Amino acid sequence: MTQTIDLESELLPSAAVFYRMKLELLDRLDEAALVPVPVPAPVHLAPRKHRPVRRRVIGASTLLAAAVIATLVATNVAGTHGATAEAAEVLHSAALASIHSSDPVVGPGQYLMVDTTEAAMDFGDHAAYVQPHRRLLYVPFDRDSYWVIGNQALPPGAQYGDASGLIKDYWGPRANGVPVGTLAYIHAQGGKFISAPLDIAEIAALPRDPDALHSYLYSHVTGQLSKDQEVWGEIYQLLIEGLVPANLRASMYDVLARIPGVYLAEGNANLDGRTGVGISFLDSTGIDIQQIIIDPKTGLVIGTRDLGVKAAGKVPAGVPLDWSAVTTTVVDLAPTGPFLKEHQPG
């Protein structure tokens, strides 16, 4: 897989846009305590088992589409209390595309395969380099059966300064005897991985209605950052896994459209030969921009990336500090081993 980033057009907003976004974020920090009520009680549901129940196309989709349209219209009227008009329009398009699209259909004996390539900047004292990683997730038709994850370190990417020492340390011998770069597999019944936990139950528990999802997330996220940033981060992390169904993706896009400081990056983002648009958020520190890359025609998330607003050592401003590219397909077979024994992380 080849990662390409289109930086010919300016992806970072202008100083004026940054200033406006800062004011919008500060304006909402004091409003975090004014989260809409009533607050739903915490929901803890087990992962969906066996074949998912098929919803009626007419009715469920139409009602969800109407809810998304209504809330997005309200968002645009609200002005500075939501995403920029450009970002809201893209999210509106992606939400409708998600509603009217169907997730890949997995038949008996088949697997949903989520192919994710991720890369993170590894920093040293005087250098840095990009270390890509590939993860293959196989989800069986029978969700109670064995799930498989394959992990593989890919060859190092761009270097900033002399990163040869960093690379040598990373690519040294491993305690488990598996050379770095080997595609190594683990498996777990029902997807209950120890070393690589998935948010299966959380995804199953989240409301599909846009308003209910908005209230639920703003009521239940925790952390030291603003509610807006914590909700953005929660959606960001869940979308990366590639397991969010279409109806939930649509409602997530609606919630993103209501978050102040969310904007549409200029130019296109090219991830593994696929072009999308960057729905962006400047974190409260002002040093990091997170982007969710969406194909607005299909409503699919094709990847994510983080951009540094300022230079970090040898790494210039505007360079992706980490990124991911996601592809989802249906396959007939999953790897049959050998499998590594899992251990608790840390």
C-alpha positions as CSV (number, residue, x, y, z in Angstrom):
1,M,0.0,0.0,0.0
2,T,1.3,3.5,-0.9
3,Q,0.5,6.5,1.2
4,T,0.2,9.7,-0.8
5,I,-0.8,13.1,0.7
6,D,-1.8,16.0,-1.5
7,L,-0.3,19.1,0.0
8,E,-0.2,21.2,-3.1
9,S,-3.1,23.2,-1.9
10,E,-3.0,24.6,1.6
11,L,-4.6,22.1,4.0
12,L,-4.0,24.3,7.1
13,P,-6.6,27.1,7.5
14,S,-5.5,30.7,7.3
15,A,-4.6,32.7,10.4
16,A,-8.0,34.4,10.2
17,V,-9.8,31.0,10.1
18,F,-7.7,29.8,13.1
19,Y,-8.6,32.9,15.0
20,R,-12.3,32.5,14.3
21,M,-12.2,28.8,15.3
22,K,-10.4,29.7,18.5
23,L,-13.1,32.2,19.4
24,E,-15.8,29.5,18.6
25,L,-14.1,26.9,20.8
26,L,-13.6,29.4,23.7
27,D,-17.2,30.5,23.3
28,R,-18.4,26.9,23.8
29,L,-16.0,25.9,26.7
30,D,-18.3,27.6,29.2
31,E,-21.3,25.9,27.7
32,A,-20.1,22.4,28.3
33,A,-22.2,22.2,31.5
34,L,-25.3,23.1,29.5
35,V,-25.4,19.7,27.7
36,P,-29.0,18.9,26.6
37,V,-31.2,17.1,29.1
38,P,-32.8,14.7,29.8
39,V,-29.8,12.5,29.9
40,P,-30.2,8.8,29.0
41,A,-29.0,6.2,31.4
42,P,-25.9,4.3,30.5
43,V,-26.5,1.4,28.1
44,H,-24.5,-1.8,28.2
45,L,-25.5,-4.2,25.5
46,A,-23.8,-7.4,24.4
47,P,-22.4,-7.5,20.8
48,R,-25.1,-8.4,18.2
49,K,-25.0,-12.2,17.8
50,H,-25.6,-14.3,14.7
51,R,-27.0,-12.6,11.6
52,P,-28.0,-8.9,12.2
53,V,-31.7,-8.2,12.0
54,R,-32.5,-6.6,8.6
55,R,-34.3,-3.4,8.9
56,R,-37.0,-2.4,6.5
57,V,-35.6,-0.1,3.8
58,I,-38.7,2.0,3.6
59,G,-39.4,3.6,7.0
60,A,-36.3,3.2,9.0
61,S,-34.0,4.8,6.4
62,T,-36.6,7.5,5.6
63,L,-37.1,8.5,9.2
64,L,-33.3,8.6,9.8
65,A,-32.8,10.7,6.7
66,A,-35.5,13.1,7.9
67,A,-33.9,13.4,11.3
68,V,-30.4,14.1,9.8
69,I,-31.8,16.7,7.4
70,A,-33.7,18.5,10.2
71,T,-30.7,18.6,12.6
72,L,-28.3,19.7,9.9
73,V,-30.7,22.6,8.9
74,A,-30.8,23.6,12.5
75,T,-27.0,23.4,12.7
76,N,-26.7,25.8,9.7
77,V,-29.1,28.3,11.3
78,A,-27.2,28.1,14.6
79,G,-24.2,29.7,12.8
80,T,-21.0,29.7,15.0
81,H,-22.4,27.1,17.3
82,G,-21.7,24.3,14.8
83,A,-19.3,23.3,12.1
84,T,-18.6,25.6,9.3
85,A,-21.2,25.7,6.5
86,E,-18.8,24.0,4.1
87,A,-18.1,21.1,6.5
88,A,-21.8,20.8,7.4
89,E,-22.6,20.4,3.7
90,V,-20.1,17.7,3.2
91,L,-21.2,15.9,6.3
92,H,-24.8,16.3,5.2
93,S,-23.9,14.7,1.8
94,A,-22.0,11.9,3.5
95,A,-24.8,11.2,6.0
96,L,-27.4,10.9,3.3
97,A,-25.0,8.7,1.2
98,S,-24.5,6.4,4.3
99,I,-28.3,6.2,4.9
100,H,-29.0,5.1,1.4
101,S,-26.0,2.7,1.0
102,S,-25.8,-0.8,2.4
103,D,-23.0,-2.3,4.3
104,P,-21.1,-5.2,2.7
105,V,-23.3,-8.3,3.0
106,V,-21.5,-11.2,4.7
107,G,-22.9,-14.6,4.0
108,P,-22.6,-17.9,5.9
109,G,-18.9,-19.0,5.9
110,Q,-17.7,-15.6,4.8
111,Y,-15.8,-12.8,6.6
112,L,-15.9,-9.0,6.7
113,M,-12.2,-8.0,6.2
114,V,-11.2,-4.6,7.4
115,D,-7.7,-3.7,5.9
116,T,-6.2,-0.8,7.8
117,T,-2.8,0.8,7.1
118,E,-1.6,3.1,9.8
119,A,1.5,5.2,10.2
120,A,2.9,7.2,13.1
121,M,5.8,9.5,13.4
122,D,8.5,8.1,15.6
123,F,10.6,10.9,17.2
124,G,14.1,10.8,18.6
125,D,16.2,13.6,20.0
126,H,17.4,14.9,16.7
127,A,15.4,13.0,14.1
128,A,12.1,11.4,13.2
129,Y,10.7,8.9,10.7
130,V,7.4,7.5,9.6
131,Q,6.7,3.9,10.7
132,P,3.7,2.3,8.9
133,H,1.8,-0.7,10.2
134,R,-0.9,-2.9,8.6
135,R,-3.8,-4.6,10.4
136,L,-6.1,-7.1,8.8
137,L,-9.3,-7.8,10.8
138,Y,-11.5,-10.8,9.8
139,V,-15.0,-10.7,11.2
140,P,-17.0,-13.9,10.7
141,F,-20.6,-14.2,9.6
142,D,-21.3,-15.9,13.0
143,R,-20.1,-13.2,15.4
144,D,-19.7,-15.8,18.1
145,S,-17.1,-17.7,16.0
146,Y,-13.4,-16.9,15.9
147,W,-12.2,-13.5,14.7
148,V,-8.7,-13.1,13.3
149,I,-6.3,-10.1,13.4
150,G,-3.1,-10.0,11.4
151,N,-0.4,-7.4,12.2
152,Q,2.5,-6.4,10.1
153,A,5.1,-3.7,10.4
154,L,5.8,-2.1,7.0
155,P,9.1,-0.7,5.8
156,P,9.9,2.8,7.2
157,G,8.7,5.8,5.4
158,A,10.0,9.4,5.2
159,Q,12.9,10.4,7.4
160,Y,13.6,13.8,8.9
161,G,17.2,14.1,10.0
162,D,19.3,11.0,10.4
163,A,16.8,8.4,11.8
164,S,18.9,5.3,11.1
165,G,19.4,4.7,14.8
166,L,15.7,4.9,15.6
167,I,14.9,2.5,12.7
168,K,17.6,0.1,13.8
169,D,16.2,0.0,17.4
170,Y,12.6,-0.7,16.1
171,W,13.7,-3.4,13.7
172,G,15.8,-5.2,16.2
173,P,15.1,-8.7,17.6
174,R,11.7,-9.4,19.2
175,A,11.2,-11.3,22.4
176,N,8.4,-13.4,20.9
177,G,10.7,-14.6,18.1
178,V,8.6,-13.1,15.4
179,P,10.7,-10.8,13.1
180,V,9.5,-7.3,12.6
181,G,7.8,-7.1,9.2
182,T,6.3,-10.6,9.5
183,L,2.5,-10.9,9.2
184,A,1.6,-12.4,12.6
185,Y,-1.9,-13.6,13.5
186,I,-3.9,-13.8,16.7
187,H,-7.5,-15.0,17.1
188,A,-10.2,-14.8,19.7
189,Q,-13.7,-16.2,20.0
190,G,-16.4,-13.5,19.6
191,G,-13.8,-10.9,18.9
192,K,-12.7,-10.7,22.5
193,F,-9.1,-10.0,21.9
194,I,-6.9,-9.4,25.0
195,S,-4.0,-7.5,23.4
196,A,-6.1,-5.7,20.8
197,P,-9.5,-5.0,22.3
198,L,-12.3,-3.8,19.9
199,D,-15.2,-1.5,20.7
200,I,-17.8,-4.0,19.6
201,A,-20.1,-3.7,22.6
202,E,-19.9,0.1,22.6
203,I,-20.7,0.3,18.9
204,A,-23.7,-2.0,19.4
205,A,-25.0,0.1,22.4
206,L,-24.8,3.5,20.7
207,P,-28.2,5.1,19.7
208,R,-28.8,5.3,15.9
209,D,-31.1,8.4,16.1
210,P,-29.0,11.5,15.6
211,D,-30.4,13.5,18.5
212,A,-30.2,10.5,20.9
213,L,-26.6,9.9,19.9
214,H,-25.7,13.5,20.4
215,S,-27.2,13.5,23.9
216,Y,-25.7,10.2,24.8
217,L,-22.1,11.1,23.7
218,Y,-22.2,14.5,25.4
219,S,-23.5,12.9,28.6
220,H,-21.1,10.0,28.8
221,V,-17.7,11.0,27.4
222,T,-15.1,11.7,30.0
223,G,-11.7,13.4,30.0
224,Q,-9.8,16.5,30.8
225,L,-10.6,18.3,27.5
226,S,-13.7,20.1,26.5
227,K,-16.9,18.1,25.8
228,D,-16.7,19.1,22.1
229,Q,-13.1,17.7,21.8
230,E,-13.9,14.5,23.7
231,V,-16.9,13.8,21.6
232,W,-14.9,14.4,18.4
233,G,-12.2,12.1,19.7
234,E,-14.7,9.3,20.6
235,I,-16.2,9.4,17.1
236,Y,-12.7,9.6,15.5
237,Q,-11.5,6.5,17.3
238,L,-14.6,4.4,16.6
239,L,-14.6,5.2,12.9
240,I,-11.0,4.1,12.6
241,E,-11.9,0.5,13.5
242,G,-14.0,0.2,10.3
243,L,-16.8,-1.6,12.2
244,V,-19.4,1.2,12.4
245,P,-22.5,0.3,10.4
246,A,-24.0,2.7,7.8
247,N,-26.9,3.9,9.9
248,L,-24.6,4.8,12.9
249,R,-22.1,6.5,10.6
250,A,-24.8,8.7,9.3
251,S,-25.8,9.8,12.8
252,M,-22.1,10.3,13.7
253,Y,-21.7,12.7,10.8
254,D,-24.7,14.6,12.1
255,V,-23.1,14.9,15.5
256,L,-19.8,16.1,13.9
257,A,-21.7,18.8,12.0
258,R,-22.8,20.2,15.4
259,I,-19.4,20.5,16.9
260,P,-17.9,24.0,16.8
261,G,-14.5,24.3,15.3
262,V,-15.1,21.5,12.8
263,Y,-14.2,22.7,9.3
264,L,-13.6,21.5,5.8
265,A,-9.9,21.3,4.8
266,E,-9.0,22.9,1.5
267,G,-7.8,20.6,-1.2
268,N,-8.2,16.8,-1.5
269,A,-6.7,14.1,0.6
270,N,-5.4,11.1,-1.3
271,L,-5.1,7.8,0.7
272,D,-3.9,4.7,-1.1
273,G,-5.2,6.0,-4.5
274,R,-8.6,7.1,-3.1
275,T,-9.6,10.7,-2.9
276,G,-11.7,12.2,-0.2
277,V,-12.2,15.4,1.8
278,G,-10.8,16.2,5.2
279,I,-13.4,17.0,7.9
280,S,-11.0,18.7,10.3
281,F,-10.8,19.8,14.0
282,L,-8.2,22.0,15.6
283,D,-7.6,20.7,19.2
284,S,-7.8,23.1,22.1
285,T,-4.0,23.3,22.3
286,G,-3.8,24.8,18.8
287,I,-0.9,22.5,17.8
288,D,-2.7,19.6,16.2
289,I,-5.3,19.2,13.5
290,Q,-7.2,15.9,13.3
291,Q,-8.9,15.0,10.0
292,I,-11.5,12.3,9.2
293,I,-11.2,11.6,5.5
294,I,-14.6,10.9,3.9
295,D,-15.8,10.0,0.4
296,P,-18.9,12.2,0.4
297,K,-20.4,10.3,-2.6
298,T,-20.5,7.0,-0.6
299,G,-20.4,8.1,3.0
300,L,-17.5,5.9,3.6
301,V,-14.6,6.8,5.9
302,I,-11.4,6.1,3.9
303,G,-8.9,7.2,6.6
304,T,-7.8,9.7,9.1
305,R,-4.7,11.8,9.7
306,D,-3.2,14.3,12.2
307,L,-1.3,17.4,11.0
308,G,1.1,19.4,13.1
309,V,0.3,23.1,13.1
310,K,3.9,23.9,14.1
311,A,7.2,22.4,13.2
312,A,8.3,19.6,15.6
313,G,12.1,19.3,15.6
314,K,13.1,18.2,12.1
315,V,9.4,17.7,11.0
316,P,8.0,20.8,9.2
317,A,4.5,22.1,10.0
318,G,1.7,20.6,7.9
319,V,3.3,17.1,7.7
320,P,1.0,14.3,8.8
321,L,2.2,13.1,12.2
322,D,0.1,10.0,11.8
323,W,-2.5,8.7,9.4
324,S,-4.7,5.7,8.6
325,A,-6.3,4.3,5.4
326,V,-9.2,1.9,5.7
327,T,-10.7,-0.6,3.1
328,T,-13.6,-2.9,3.9
329,T,-14.4,-6.0,1.7
330,V,-16.0,-9.4,2.0
331,V,-13.8,-12.5,1.7
332,D,-14.5,-16.3,1.7
333,L,-11.6,-17.4,3.8
334,A,-9.6,-16.2,6.9
335,P,-6.1,-17.2,7.9
336,T,-6.0,-20.6,9.7
337,G,-2.8,-19.9,11.7
338,P,-0.3,-20.4,13.1
339,F,-1.6,-18.0,15.8
340,L,0.4,-16.2,18.5
341,K,-0.6,-16.5,22.1
342,E,-2.1,-13.3,23.4
343,H,-0.8,-11.5,26.5
344,Q,-2.1,-8.6,28.4
345,P,-0.6,-5.3,27.0
346,G,2.0,-3.5,29.0
